[in-house]
């Protein structure tokens, strides 16, 4: 577990979007129920696919449990949690944030140079966060510039 502590006066927390994840879960539920009702027993594998879709809807909504998914920012860096997998980044280790087009929508990416290495790695923030990619990029770059300006 990381030693990340959120200050009470620091409101920069980016949580997952209930609308985005809700629509995905609703789509899984509708398809899953349809496979059970429309003579799904006659179609080979429909029962298993229906169960998979219903379980997928539950997993999608788990992202909204407290502390499960999101980005927490502070003066030293930020913590990224995606389904309870945590990774801590320091502002001095990351490059500028940018919006990248992907197959389905856009994502926020940044260059990360781990301590002791010279080649940066491409990293991205979790998908389905509650703000637009452009606003996330603006907030993250402002916080990075503010932190790096205070260090220098």
Backbone as JSON Lines, residues from 0, in Angstrom:
{"i":0,"aa":"X","n":[0.84,-1.17,0.0],"ca":[0.0,0.0,0.0],"c":[0.88,1.24,0.0]}
{"i":1,"aa":"X","n":[0.47,2.26,-0.71],"ca":[1.28,3.47,-0.79],"c":[1.03,4.38,0.41]}
{"i":2,"aa":"X","n":[1.96,5.27,0.65],"ca":[1.83,6.21,1.75],"c":[1.24,7.53,1.25]}
{"i":3,"aa":"X","n":[0.2,7.45,0.46],"ca":[-0.44,8.62,-0.13],"c":[-1.49,9.14,0.83]}
{"i":4,"aa":"X","n":[-1.41,10.41,1.16],"ca":[-2.38,11.02,2.06],"c":[-2.98,12.24,1.37]}
{"i":5,"aa":"X","n":[-4.29,12.29,1.34],"ca":[-4.99,13.42,0.73],"c":[-5.18,14.49,1.79]}
{"i":6,"aa":"X","n":[-4.77,15.71,1.46],"ca":[-4.97,16.82,2.38],"c":[-6.43,17.24,2.36]}
{"i":7,"aa":"X","n":[-6.99,17.63,3.51],"ca":[-8.41,17.99,3.55],"c":[-8.76,19.16,2.63]}
{"i":8,"aa":"X","n":[-7.85,20.1,2.41],"ca":[-8.14,21.26,1.58],"c":[-7.79,21.08,0.12]}
{"i":9,"aa":"X","n":[-7.44,19.88,-0.3],"ca":[-7.01,19.63,-1.67],"c":[-8.11,18.87,-2.41]}
{"i":10,"aa":"X","n":[-8.94,19.57,-3.2],"ca":[-10.11,18.93,-3.8],"c":[-9.85,18.24,-5.14]}
{"i":11,"aa":"X","n":[-8.6,18.17,-5.59],"ca":[-8.35,17.62,-6.91],"c":[-8.38,16.1,-6.91]}
{"i":12,"aa":"X","n":[-9.58,15.58,-7.08],"ca":[-9.8,14.14,-7.2],"c":[-10.65,13.94,-8.44]}
{"i":13,"aa":"X","n":[-10.23,13.05,-9.31],"ca":[-10.98,12.76,-10.53],"c":[-11.55,11.36,-10.39]}
{"i":14,"aa":"X","n":[-12.85,11.28,-10.28],"ca":[-13.53,10.0,-10.06],"c":[-14.12,9.48,-11.39]}
{"i":15,"aa":"X","n":[-14.5,8.2,-11.43],"ca":[-15.1,7.66,-12.66],"c":[-16.48,8.26,-12.92]}
{"i":16,"aa":"X","n":[-16.87,8.25,-14.18],"ca":[-18.15,8.8,-14.6],"c":[-19.25,7.76,-14.41]}
{"i":17,"aa":"X","n":[-20.25,8.12,-13.62],"ca":[-21.38,7.23,-13.4],"c":[-22.19,7.07,-14.69]}
{"i":18,"aa":"X","n":[-22.32,8.14,-15.46],"ca":[-23.07,8.05,-16.72],"c":[-22.37,7.12,-17.72]}
{"i":19,"aa":"X","n":[-21.08,7.27,-17.89],"ca":[-20.32,6.43,-18.82],"c":[-20.4,4.97,-18.43]}
{"i":20,"aa":"X","n":[-20.06,4.67,-17.18],"ca":[-20.08,3.29,-16.72],"c":[-21.49,2.74,-16.61]}
{"i":21,"aa":"X","n":[-22.44,3.61,-16.26],"ca":[-23.84,3.18,-16.17],"c":[-24.39,2.72,-17.51]}
{"i":22,"aa":"X","n":[-24.07,3.48,-18.58],"ca":[-24.53,3.08,-19.91],"c":[-23.88,1.77,-20.35]}
{"i":23,"aa":"X","n":[-22.59,1.59,-20.06],"ca":[-21.93,0.33,-20.4],"c":[-22.57,-0.84,-19.65]}
{"i":24,"aa":"X","n":[-22.81,-0.66,-18.35],"ca":[-23.42,-1.72,-17.54],"c":[-24.85,-2.0,-18.0]}
{"i":25,"aa":"X","n":[-25.59,-0.95,-18.33],"ca":[-26.96,-1.13,-18.8],"c":[-26.98,-1.92,-20.11]}
{"i":26,"aa":"X","n":[-26.06,-1.61,-21.01],"ca":[-25.96,-2.36,-22.27],"c":[-25.66,-3.83,-22.02]}
{"i":27,"aa":"X","n":[-24.75,-4.11,-21.08],"ca":[-24.45,-5.51,-20.73],"c":[-25.66,-6.2,-20.14]}
{"i":28,"aa":"X","n":[-26.39,-5.49,-19.27],"ca":[-27.59,-6.09,-18.67],"c":[-28.65,-6.41,-19.72]}
{"i":29,"aa":"X","n":[-28.89,-5.47,-20.62],"ca":[-29.91,-5.68,-21.66],"c":[-29.54,-6.87,-22.54]}
{"i":30,"aa":"X","n":[-28.3,-6.93,-22.99],"ca":[-27.88,-8.05,-23.83],"c":[-27.9,-9.37,-23.06]}
{"i":31,"aa":"X","n":[-27.49,-9.33,-21.81],"ca":[-27.49,-10.55,-21.0],"c":[-28.88,-11.09,-20.78]}
{"i":32,"aa":"X","n":[-29.82,-10.21,-20.45],"ca":[-31.21,-10.64,-20.24],"c":[-31.81,-11.12,-21.56]}
{"i":33,"aa":"X","n":[-31.48,-10.45,-22.66],"ca":[-32.0,-10.87,-23.97],"c":[-31.53,-12.28,-24.32]}
{"i":34,"aa":"X","n":[-30.32,-12.62,-23.97],"ca":[-29.82,-13.96,-24.26],"c":[-30.52,-15.02,-23.42]}
{"i":35,"aa":"X","n":[-30.98,-14.66,-22.23],"ca":[-31.72,-15.61,-21.4],"c":[-33.16,-15.79,-21.88]}
{"i":36,"aa":"X","n":[-33.76,-14.73,-22.42],"ca":[-35.18,-14.75,-22.73],"c":[-35.49,-15.24,-24.15]}
{"i":37,"aa":"X","n":[-34.74,-14.85,-25.13],"ca":[-35.09,-15.13,-26.54],"c":[-34.6,-16.51,-26.96]}
{"i":38,"aa":"X","n":[-35.15,-17.52,-26.36],"ca":[-34.8,-18.9,-26.68],"c":[-33.29,-19.1,-26.68]}
{"i":39,"aa":"X","n":[-32.64,-18.49,-25.7],"ca":[-31.2,-18.58,-25.59],"c":[-30.71,-19.99,-25.33]}
{"i":40,"aa":"X","n":[-31.57,-20.81,-24.75],"ca":[-31.15,-22.18,-24.47],"c":[-30.93,-22.97,-25.75]}
{"i":41,"aa":"X","n":[-31.56,-22.56,-26.85],"ca":[-31.4,-23.27,-28.12],"c":[-30.12,-22.86,-28.85]}
{"i":42,"aa":"X","n":[-29.58,-21.7,-28.49],"ca":[-28.36,-21.23,-29.14],"c":[-27.18,-21.72,-28.3]}
{"i":43,"aa":"X","n":[-26.24,-22.39,-28.93],"ca":[-25.1,-22.94,-28.2],"c":[-24.24,-21.82,-27.62]}
{"i":44,"aa":"X","n":[-24.01,-21.87,-26.34],"ca":[-23.16,-20.89,-25.67],"c":[-23.87,-19.62,-25.24]}
{"i":45,"aa":"X","n":[-25.15,-19.47,-25.56],"ca":[-25.87,-18.24,-25.21],"c":[-26.01,-18.09,-23.69]}
{"i":46,"aa":"X","n":[-26.21,-19.19,-23.0],"ca":[-26.34,-19.14,-21.54],"c":[-25.05,-18.63,-20.91]}
{"i":47,"aa":"X","n":[-23.92,-19.14,-21.39],"ca":[-22.63,-18.7,-20.84],"c":[-22.34,-17.24,-21.19]}
{"i":48,"aa":"X","n":[-22.69,-16.83,-22.39],"ca":[-22.48,-15.44,-22.79],"c":[-23.38,-14.51,-21.97]}
{"i":49,"aa":"X","n":[-24.61,-14.95,-21.7],"ca":[-25.52,-14.15,-20.87],"c":[-24.97,-13.98,-19.46]}
{"i":50,"aa":"X","n":[-24.45,-15.06,-18.89],"ca":[-23.85,-14.99,-17.55],"c":[-22.64,-14.06,-17.56]}
{"i":51,"aa":"X","n":[-21.82,-14.19,-18.6],"ca":[-20.64,-13.32,-18.73],"c":[-21.05,-11.84,-18.8]}
{"i":52,"aa":"X","n":[-22.08,-11.52,-19.57],"ca":[-22.53,-10.13,-19.69],"c":[-23.1,-9.6,-18.37]}
{"i":53,"aa":"X","n":[-23.82,-10.42,-17.64],"ca":[-24.36,-9.98,-16.35],"c":[-23.24,-9.75,-15.34]}
{"i":54,"aa":"X","n":[-22.25,-10.63,-15.32],"ca":[-21.1,-10.43,-14.44],"c":[-20.3,-9.19,-14.86]}
{"i":55,"aa":"X","n":[-20.2,-8.95,-16.17],"ca":[-19.48,-7.77,-16.67],"c":[-20.15,-6.49,-16.19]}
{"i":56,"aa":"X","n":[-21.46,-6.46,-16.18],"ca":[-22.19,-5.27,-15.69],"c":[-21.83,-4.99,-14.24]}
{"i":57,"aa":"X","n":[-21.73,-6.04,-13.44],"ca":[-21.35,-5.87,-12.04],"c":[-19.93,-5.37,-11.89]}
{"i":58,"aa":"X","n":[-19.0,-5.91,-12.67],"ca":[-17.6,-5.49,-12.59],"c":[-17.46,-4.04,-13.01]}
{"i":59,"aa":"X","n":[-18.19,-3.62,-14.05],"ca":[-18.12,-2.22,-14.49],"c":[-18.56,-1.29,-13.37]}
{"i":60,"aa":"X","n":[-19.6,-1.68,-12.65],"ca":[-20.12,-0.8,-11.59],"c":[-19.26,-0.84,-10.33]}
{"i":61,"aa":"X","n":[-18.43,-1.86,-10.17],"ca":[-17.53,-1.92,-9.01],"c":[-16.57,-0.74,-9.0]}
{"i":62,"aa":"X","n":[-16.29,-0.18,-10.16],"ca":[-15.39,0.97,-10.25],"c":[-15.86,2.15,-9.41]}
{"i":63,"aa":"X","n":[-17.13,2.17,-9.01],"ca":[-17.66,3.28,-8.23],"c":[-17.61,3.05,-6.72]}
{"i":64,"aa":"X","n":[-17.08,1.92,-6.3],"ca":[-16.9,1.71,-4.87],"c":[-15.83,2.68,-4.36]}
{"i":65,"aa":"X","n":[-15.92,3.11,-3.12],"ca":[-14.96,4.11,-2.6],"c":[-13.51,3.65,-2.71]}
{"i":66,"aa":"X","n":[-12.68,4.5,-3.31],"ca":[-11.25,4.24,-3.43],"c":[-10.86,3.24,-4.49]}
{"i":67,"aa":"X","n":[-11.8,2.77,-5.29],"ca":[-11.51,1.73,-6.28],"c":[-10.84,2.3,-7.53]}
{"i":68,"aa":"X","n":[-11.4,3.31,-8.12],"ca":[-10.88,3.87,-9.37],"c":[-10.9,5.38,-9.28]}
{"i":69,"aa":"X","n":[-9.84,6.0,-9.79],"ca":[-9.77,7.46,-9.83],"c":[-8.34,7.94,-9.85]}
{"i":70,"aa":"X","n":[-8.21,9.27,-9.84],"ca":[-6.9,9.92,-9.81],"c":[-6.94,10.93,-8.67]}
{"i":71,"aa":"X","n":[-5.98,10.81,-7.75],"ca":[-5.87,11.7,-6.6],"c":[-4.59,12.52,-6.76]}
{"i":72,"aa":"X","n":[-4.73,13.85,-6.77],"ca":[-3.59,14.74,-7.0],"c":[-3.18,15.42,-5.7]}
{"i":73,"aa":"X","n":[-1.88,15.62,-5.53],"ca":[-1.36,16.41,-4.43],"c":[-0.14,17.18,-4.92]}
{"i":74,"aa":"X","n":[0.54,17.88,-4.03],"ca":[1.67,18.71,-4.44],"c":[2.87,17.9,-4.89]}
{"i":75,"aa":"X","n":[3.03,16.67,-4.41],"ca":[4.18,15.85,-4.76],"c":[3.98,15.02,-6.02]}
{"i":76,"aa":"X","n":[2.75,14.79,-6.42],"ca":[2.47,13.96,-7.58],"c":[1.01,13.54,-7.61]}
{"i":77,"aa":"X","n":[0.76,12.34,-8.11],"ca":[-0.61,11.86,-8.17],"c":[-0.64,10.34,-8.07]}
{"i":78,"aa":"X","n":[-1.76,9.86,-7.59],"ca":[-1.99,8.43,-7.42],"c":[-3.07,8.01,-8.41]}
{"i":79,"aa":"X","n":[-2.82,6.97,-9.18],"ca":[-3.79,6.44,-10.12],"c":[-4.25,5.08,-9.61]}
{"i":80,"aa":"X","n":[-5.55,4.94,-9.44],"ca":[-6.11,3.64,-9.05],"c":[-7.07,3.19,-10.13]}
{"i":81,"aa":"X","n":[-6.89,1.97,-10.57],"ca":[-7.78,1.38,-11.57],"c":[-8.15,-0.01,-11.08]}
{"i":82,"aa":"X","n":[-9.35,-0.14,-10.55],"ca":[-9.84,-1.39,-9.97],"c":[-8.88,-1.89,-8.88]}
{"i":83,"aa":"X","n":[-8.54,-1.0,-7.98],"ca":[-7.71,-1.26,-6.8],"c":[-6.23,-1.46,-7.11]}
{"i":84,"aa":"X","n":[-5.81,-1.37,-8.35],"ca":[-4.38,-1.42,-8.67],"c":[-3.88,0.02,-8.58]}
{"i":85,"aa":"X","n":[-2.94,0.28,-7.69],"ca":[-2.46,1.64,-7.45],"c":[-1.07,1.84,-8.01]}
{"i":86,"aa":"X","n":[-0.87,3.04,-8.53],"ca":[0.46,3.44,-8.98],"c":[0.65,4.92,-8.66]}
{"i":87,"aa":"X","n":[1.76,5.22,-8.05],"ca":[2.07,6.58,-7.63],"c":[3.1,7.18,-8.58]}
{"i":88,"aa":"X","n":[2.86,8.41,-9.02],"ca":[3.78,9.12,-9.91],"c":[4.14,10.46,-9.26]}
{"i":89,"aa":"X","n":[5.4,10.82,-9.35],"ca":[5.87,12.14,-8.89],"c":[5.84,13.08,-10.08]}
{"i":90,"aa":"X","n":[5.56,14.36,-9.81],"ca":[5.49,15.34,-10.91],"c":[6.82,15.43,-11.66]}
{"i":91,"aa":"X","n":[7.93,15.25,-10.98],"ca":[9.23,15.34,-11.64],"c":[9.51,14.15,-12.55]}
{"i":92,"aa":"X","n":[8.75,13.08,-12.44],"ca":[8.96,11.88,-13.24],"c":[8.07,11.81,-14.48]}
{"i":93,"aa":"X","n":[7.12,12.73,-14.6],"ca":[6.18,12.67,-15.72],"c":[6.36,13.87,-16.63]}
{"i":94,"aa":"X","n":[6.01,13.67,-17.89],"ca":[6.06,14.75,-18.88],"c":[4.68,15.36,-19.03]}
{"i":95,"aa":"X","n":[4.5,16.22,-20.0],"ca":[3.2,16.86,-20.22],"c":[2.11,15.82,-20.55]}
{"i":96,"aa":"X","n":[0.91,16.14,-20.16],"ca":[-0.24,15.28,-20.42],"c":[-0.85,15.69,-21.76]}
{"i":97,"aa":"X","n":[-1.39,14.72,-22.49],"ca":[-2.0,15.02,-23.77],"c":[-3.16,14.08,-24.04]}
{"i":98,"aa":"X","n":[-4.08,14.55,-24.86],"ca":[-5.23,13.74,-25.25],"c":[-4.87,12.99,-26.52]}
{"i":99,"aa":"X","n":[-5.12,11.69,-26.53],"ca":[-4.83,10.86,-27.69],"c":[-6.12,10.18,-28.15]}
{"i":100,"aa":"X","n":[-6.31,10.16,-29.45],"ca":[-7.45,9.44,-30.01],"c":[-7.16,7.95,-29.97]}
{"i":101,"aa":"X","n":[-8.19,7.2,-29.65],"ca":[-8.09,5.75,-29.62],"c":[-9.2,5.16,-30.48]}
{"i":102,"aa":"X","n":[-9.23,3.86,-30.54],"ca":[-10.25,3.2,-31.36],"c":[-11.66,3.61,-30.9]}
{"i":103,"aa":"X","n":[-11.88,3.61,-29.6],"ca":[-13.18,4.0,-29.05],"c":[-12.99,5.23,-28.17]}
{"i":104,"aa":"X","n":[-13.05,6.41,-28.74],"ca":[-12.96,7.64,-27.97],"c":[-11.54,8.15,-27.82]}
{"i":105,"aa":"X","n":[-11.33,8.85,-26.72],"ca":[-10.03,9.45,-26.46],"c":[-9.52,9.01,-25.09]}
{"i":106,"aa":"X","n":[-8.23,9.18,-24.89],"ca":[-7.61,8.85,-23.61],"c":[-6.56,9.88,-23.26]}
{"i":107,"aa":"X","n":[-6.22,9.97,-21.99],"ca":[-5.2,10.9,-21.52],"c":[-3.91,10.11,-21.32]}
{"i":108,"aa":"X","n":[-2.86,10.54,-22.01],"ca":[-1.57,9.88,-21.92],"c":[-0.51,10.85,-21.42]}
{"i":109,"aa":"X","n":[0.57,10.27,-20.89],"ca":[1.71,11.06,-20.44],"c":[2.95,10.19,-20.51]}
{"i":110,"aa":"X","n":[4.1,10.87,-20.57],"ca":[5.39,10.16,-20.58],"c":[5.86,10.02,-19.14]}
{"i":111,"aa":"X","n":[6.29,8.82,-18.78],"ca":[6.77,8.54,-17.43],"c":[8.2,8.01,-17.52]}
{"i":112,"aa":"X","n":[9.1,8.64,-16.82],"ca":[10.49,8.19,-16.77],"c":[10.77,7.68,-15.36]}
{"i":113,"aa":"X","n":[10.82,6.36,-15.17],"ca":[11.08,5.81,-13.83],"c":[12.45,6.25,-13.32]}
{"i":114,"aa":"X","n":[12.61,6.35,-12.0],"ca":[13.91,6.73,-11.44],"c":[15.0,5.75,-11.88]}
{"i":115,"aa":"X","n":[16.12,6.3,-12.29],"ca":[17.25,5.49,-12.7],"c":[17.24,5.09,-14.17]}
{"i":116,"aa":"X","n":[16.2,5.47,-14.91],"ca":[16.13,5.14,-16.33],"c":[16.14,6.42,-17.14]}
{"i":117,"aa":"X","n":[16.51,6.31,-18.4],"ca":[16.55,7.49,-19.27],"c":[15.47,7.48,-20.33]}
{"i":118,"aa":"X","n":[14.97,6.31,-20.7],"ca":[13.94,6.22,-21.73],"c":[12.55,6.35,-21.1]}
{"i":119,"aa":"X","n":[11.75,7.31,-21.57],"ca":[10.39,7.44,-21.03],"c":[9.47,6.33,-21.53]}
{"i":120,"aa":"X","n":[8.47,6.05,-20.73],"ca":[7.44,5.06,-21.07],"c":[6.12,5.78,-21.25]}
{"i":121,"aa":"X","n":[5.31,5.34,-22.19],"ca":[3.98,5.92,-22.38],"c":[3.02,5.28,-21.37]}
{"i":122,"aa":"X","n":[2.35,6.11,-20.61],"ca":[1.35,5.65,-19.64],"c":[0.04,6.37,-19.92]}
{"i":123,"aa":"X","n":[-1.04,5.86,-19.41],"ca":[-2.33,6.51,-19.6],"c":[-3.15,6.44,-18.32]}
{"i":124,"aa":"X","n":[-4.07,7.38,-18.19],"ca":[-4.98,7.41,-17.06],"c":[-6.14,6.46,-17.35]}
{"i":125,"aa":"X","n":[-6.85,6.0,-16.33],"ca":[-7.97,5.08,-16.56],"c":[-9.03,5.71,-17.46]}
{"i":126,"aa":"X","n":[-9.7,4.88,-18.22],"ca":[-10.78,5.36,-19.09],"c":[-12.05,5.53,-18.28]}
{"i":127,"aa":"X","n":[-12.94,6.36,-18.8],"ca":[-14.25,6.53,-18.16],"c":[-14.24,7.44,-16.95]}
{"i":128,"aa":"X","n":[-13.26,8.35,-16.87],"ca":[-13.25,9.29,-15.75],"c":[-14.34,10.34,-15.95]}
{"i":129,"aa":"X","n":[-14.72,10.98,-14.86],"ca":[-15.89,11.86,-14.85],"c":[-15.7,13.24,-15.46]}
{"i":130,"aa":"X","n":[-14.62,13.51,-16.12],"ca":[-14.41,14.8,-16.79],"c":[-13.96,14.51,-18.21]}
{"i":131,"aa":"X","n":[-14.1,15.51,-19.07],"ca":[-13.64,15.32,-20.45],"c":[-12.11,15.23,-20.45]}
{"i":132,"aa":"X","n":[-11.57,14.58,-21.47],"ca":[-10.13,14.42,-21.58],"c":[-9.41,15.76,-21.6]}
{"i":133,"aa":"X","n":[-9.99,16.75,-22.26],"ca":[-9.36,18.07,-22.35],"c":[-9.28,18.74,-20.99]}
{"i":134,"aa":"X","n":[-10.33,18.6,-20.18],"ca":[-10.3,19.2,-18.84],"c":[-9.32,18.49,-17.92]}
{"i":135,"aa":"X","n":[-9.24,17.17,-18.06],"ca":[-8.28,16.41,-17.25],"c":[-6.86,16.83,-17.62]}
{"i":136,"aa":"X","n":[-6.58,16.94,-18.92],"ca":[-5.25,17.36,-19.38],"c":[-4.93,18.75,-18.85]}
{"i":137,"aa":"X","n":[-5.87,19.66,-18.92],"ca":[-5.65,21.02,-18.43],"c":[-5.34,21.01,-16.93]}
{"i":138,"aa":"X","n":[-6.13,20.29,-16.15],"ca":[-5.92,20.22,-14.7],"c":[-4.57,19.58,-14.37]}
{"i":139,"aa":"X","n":[-4.26,18.47,-15.01],"ca":[-3.02,17.76,-14.71],"c":[-1.79,18.59,-15.09]}
{"i":140,"aa":"X","n":[-1.84,19.25,-16.25],"ca":[-0.71,20.09,-16.66],"c":[-0.55,21.3,-15.74]}
{"i":141,"aa":"X","n":[-1.67,21.89,-15.29],"ca":[-1.58,23.02,-14.35],"c":[-0.96,22.58,-13.03]}
{"i":142,"aa":"X","n":[-1.39,21.44,-12.51],"ca":[-0.83,20.95,-11.25],"c":[0.64,20.6,-11.4]}
{"i":143,"aa":"X","n":[1.02,20.02,-12.54],"ca":[2.42,19.67,-12.8],"c":[3.28,20.92,-12.86]}
{"i":144,"aa":"X","n":[2.83,21.93,-13.61],"ca":[3.59,23.17,-13.74],"c":[3.72,23.87,-12.39]}
{"i":145,"aa":"X","n":[2.64,23.88,-11.62],"ca":[2.68,24.51,-10.29],"c":[3.68,23.8,-9.37]}
{"i":146,"aa":"X","n":[3.65,22.47,-9.4],"ca":[4.57,21.71,-8.53],"c":[6.02,21.86,-8.97]}
{"i":147,"aa":"X","n":[6.27,21.8,-10.27],"ca":[7.64,21.93,-10.77],"c":[8.16,23.36,-10.59]}
{"i":148,"aa":"X","n":[7.26,24.35,-10.67],"ca":[7.66,25.74,-10.43],"c":[8.01,25.97,-8.98]}
{"i":149,"aa":"X","n":[7.33,25.29,-8.07],"ca":[7.62,25.44,-6.64],"c":[8.93,24.75,-6.27]}
{"i":150,"aa":"X","n":[9.3,23.68,-7.01],"ca":[10.56,22.98,-6.74],"c":[11.76,23.78,-7.22]}
{"i":151,"aa":"X","n":[11.58,24.48,-8.37],"ca":[12.72,25.17,-8.99],"c":[13.03,26.5,-8.46]}
